Every structure is written in structure tokens, then in C-alpha cells.
């Protein structure tokens, strides 16, 4: 349940929906497995997993959600092989070359026939709402995955006034200065990984991993028009992560200070364990996110 990525969005209006009402709305679009001829299915499932039915899990004022997507997979090679056989059969029988439109129709018919036998796989995406802080955070490594969840939540609720977080200072500019001049804040420690990109049209990219970023070769890259678009850092000995040019947080780890808190809590079942983890994580991030915004000059309201 511990988030590994933070796609950060802020509410432009207060989130005032009661948990009970949110639960009701989510239940109207609860996840259902794909039908025989469905290519995919998307809906809300319990973040607790198992047989639990709670769709909006609330703890200490934070609300956890979980979206589940199921897709059927038909290997492209299988479709193409069967399609070519079908096209050849029809062309031989009718004595003519099939136009593109008819080939496309045959392909659609073939996929429709294969769907009931297709292998289905599913994946979950978690998010939590912080009404007091005005955040919604999605555990997604890609913007598209985060937007898919938010778009479905907007459809579920009828409205969702959120926007991607945008700060006054551009992350690229600030991170480049940190690495070039060692000007990072006292509670930020630069680790051993970065990605640099040239400002030229070619956009040459340099990736460094397990590398001493204070070495002259890194500064040489920065002196020769490259900017930092990803940087591994840790914050206050509590969190370590990669921050990118869009202020997305990747490969988030909760360090020993937080893990010790987890170890000190005794739980007797899975729900209590989930609640303890969620509480510690959400409270920790409620301190981290305002500080992150402050480090990058505050939220740009424009």
C-alpha cells in the first residue's frame, strides 16, 4: 500500500463531499470483470483488497481510493496470422482483392470472436484525497495513468476541480542550480543519480546512476547547456525519491525514521495493518508536500 510514486494534484475548490456520499457514488461505478465481448473494464474496488467492500477508506481525515482496470489480451501475432488466413480464404472464394475497409471489418469480426477466449489481466491504481491540505495524490509512474484515474473519478462524481501542481520556480532551473552550485536547501540531500538534457534541438541526454554528482564532469555538462530534468534526493532523512521536471515524484522510499514508527505499532489483522500504514504514510506526506512546494517557490496560482 505504501505509495512508490506521487502524481500531485491540487483542488481548486475545497473538497467537501462526505465519505458516506463518496462511498455511494463510487459504488455506482464499482468494478465489474469484463464480459465475454468486452475488451476492457474499469471501476472502483476496495483499497483494502480481499473480500472487503469499502470503496472509500477514511482514516484521520484522509480518504484512500482504488481503481481497477481489467483488459483482455489477444497477441497481435495471433490476430495477424488468423486475419491473413481469413483474407486469403475470402479472396480465393470471391476471386477479388479485398479493399482496406473490408480487411478492417474482418479484423474487427475476428477480434470479437476471439474476445471470449482471450486472457484477461488486471491492475490497480491507488490514490488518496487530503481534503484539509487540498491535495489528491495518485500512485502512478506516468501522467496518463494518473489522468485515467482522475478522469474516471470526475465521471463518477460529476465534477472534480483539480489541476496538476505548478510551482513558481521551475524544477529544472532550481535542480540545475543545486547541482551546479551546491545550493540545495539544508533538508535536501543530493544522492547519486540524475538525468541531464541539452537545451539544443537535438536534446542530447546524459543519465548518471550510482555516480558522484559533485565530480567535475557533471559540472562540465551543466556548463555546456545541459539542464537537470531528474534528480535523486532525500528529504530530512525521512524520504528518498527521484523528482522530475514536472515535479512528479518517482521511486519514493520511506526511510528508517518512518519504518521504525511502523515497527512500533502492533496490529492484529490486515485491516488494522492497512490503517496503520495509511495513517503514517498520509501524515508524513501531509508534512512533506507543503515543504516541497515551499522549496520550489510556492504554488503558482495562475
N, C-alpha and C positions, 0 to 999 in steps of 0.2 A: 504493500500500500504506500510505502514511502515514495514520494514523487522523485523521479530522476531528471525531469525536465520541467521548466516553468515557462509557459507561454502566458505572458502577463497582460491582462486587460483591466481597464478601469471602468466603473459605472459612471455615466454622465448624469444620471439621476439616482437618488437613493433607492436601494433595493428594499422594498417594504413588504414583499409577499410573505405571509405567514408560512411556516414549514408545513402545516397541515394542508394549506391550499396548494402549495407547491407539490406536495405528495399527490394530491388529487389530479393535478394537471399532468404530472409525469405518468401516472397510472393510465391515462387515456392514450398514451403512446408507448406503452410498455413493450419491451422486445418480444417478438414472436419469431420462431425459426422460419426459415424460408419454406414456402410452399413448393409443390412439385415443379412448377414452372417459373418460380421467382429466381432471378439472378442474384439478388441481394436482399437483405433485411436489416433495418436499423431501428433501434429503440432503446428505452431505458431499462436498466436492470439494477438489482440491488448491489451497492458497493460492498456490502458485507459478503457477497458470494453465497454459495451453497443454496439452501432452501429458503433463505431469508427473503422477505417480501418488501422490506423497507427500501424505497427508492430515493428518498431524501434523508440522509442520515445526519442528524444535528448533534453537535457537541460543543459546548462553551460558546455558542453563538455562530459557529462555523457550520456550513452545510456541504456535505460531500455528495456528489452525483457520479453516476457511471453510465456511459453509453456503450452499447454492444452492437457490433456490426458483424453480420454473417454474409459470406459471399460464396458462391459456387464457382468451382474452378474446372474448366474444361481445357486441357492443354491445347495450345494453338496448333501444334503438330498434328494432333488427332483430328481437329476440325478441318485443317487444310487437306489432309490425306483423304478423309471421307468426302469432302467437298469436291475434290478433283475427280474422285471416282463417280460421284453423282453427276457432275457436269459432263463427263465423258459418256456416261450412260444415256443421258438425255440427248446430247448432241448426236450420238450414234443412232438413237431411236428416231429422232425427228429430222436428221440429215441437215442440220444447220448449226452455225456457230452462235452460241448464246451471247447476247449483249450483256454489258456490265450490270444493268438493272436486274436482269433475270438471275444472274450469278449471285447478286447480293440477296435477292429474295430466297434463293435456295440455301444460302448460308444461314439466314435468319430461321428458316424452317428446320434446318439441321440442328442449330443450337437449341431450338425449342424442343426437339425430340430428345436431345441428349441431357437436358437440364435435370430431369427426374433421376438420372443415374450419376449425376456429377458429384464430385467430392465437395463437401462444404467445410469451410474453416471460419473461425470467428476470432475477433479481437476486441478488447475492451479499452476504453479511454476514460480516465478519471479526471474529474475537475472538482474544485470546491469554491464555494462562494463565501466571501468575508463581507457581510453587509455593513459592519461597523467601519471597516477600513476602506470599503468601496472597491473591492477587488473581485475578480473572478480569475482563477488560476487553472490552467489546463496542463495536465502532464502529457505533453506532446512534443516530439522532437521536430516536427515540421509544422509550418504555419497552416498548411492545408488541413492536416489532421485536427488542429485546434479549431479552425474555422468550420469544419464539418460538424463538430460537436456544438459550437455556438449557434450555427445556423439552425440546427435541429432544435436546440433549446429555444431559440427565438420563435420557431414554428410552433413549438409546444406551448409556450406562454403567450404568444400573440405579439409580444414585444420584448426586446432585450437591449436596453440603451447602453451598450458597451463599445469601447474603442480600444485598439492596441495602445499600449502605453507609449508615450512620446515625451522625451526629456528635453530640457532647454539646451544642455550640452550634448553634442553628438557623441555617441560612444566611440566611434572610430577616432575622432580628434583627441578625445581625452585619453584613450588607451594608448594611442601613439605617443602622446606626451609622457605618459607614465613610463613606457618602455625606453623612450629616448633619453629622458632626463631624470628618471627615477623620482618622479613627483607624486606617486600614488599616495592616497591617504594612509594614516598610521594604522588603521584597522584593515587595510588591504595588503595582502602579501602576494607578490607575483610568483607564480610557480614555474614549471619547466616546459610549457607548451604554448605555442602561438601560431597564428596564420597571418601572413603579410600579403598584401596585394598591391600591385603597381597602379598608379593613377593614370598611366598611359592607356591608349586604346586597346593594346594587347592584353592588359590586365594580368601580367605575369604574377604567379602566386608562389610563395615560399611557405612551406609547412615545417615547423620545428617541433619535435616531440622528444621528451626526456633530454632537454638541451638547456645549457646555462644561457639564459636570455640576457645576461649582462655582458657577454663577450663582444668584442669589437665588431665581429662580422654581422651581428644583429643590428648594431648602430649604423654600420655601413649601408645596410639595406634601407634603413629608415632615412638616412641622409640622401639616398638616391631614389626618392619619390615614392617609396612604399609606405603603406598605412597598415595599422593593425586592425584586422577585421574579426579576429578571435583571439581570446587571451585566457589562459588558465590562471585563476587566482583563488585565494582563500580569504574568508572574512572572519576576523576576530577569533580565529582558531575554532570556529563553530561550523562553518560551511566551506566546502570547496566546490568549484564549478568552472565551466567554460562560459564566458559571456561573449556574445557575438555582436555584430554591427547593428542589429535590430533590438538589442537589449533582451534577447532570448537567452535563457539560462539552460545549459546542457550539462549532462553528466554530473548532476548535483549529488553531493555526498554530505551526509550529516556526520560530523566528526566526533571524536571521543567524548567531548564535553556533553554532547547531546545523547550519545549512545549510553553513557553512564546513567543518565536520567531514566532511560528506558529500562536498563537493567535493574534499577532500584524499585520498579513497580511490579508488584505481584498481581497476576491475573489468573482467573480460574477457568476461563473459557475463551473461545475465539472472538466473541463479541467484545468482551472486556479488553482483550488484547488489541483488537482493532481500535477501540475507543481510546486506549492509552496512546497508541502510536499516532492516531489522527490528532489528538489533543496536543501532544508535544510538537508534532510537525507544524500544525497550523499556528500555534502560539509563537513558535520560533520564527516562522515566516512573517508573522504579523509585526515582528520587530525588524526583520531583515529588509522587507520591501520598502518601508519608508526611508530607511538608511540608504538603500540602493538608489532611490530616486534623488535623495539629497546629494549623494556622491556625484551624480550626473547632472547636477544643477537644478533639480526640481522638475516637477511635471509641467510640460508645455501645454497650457490650456487652449491654445489656438488650434 
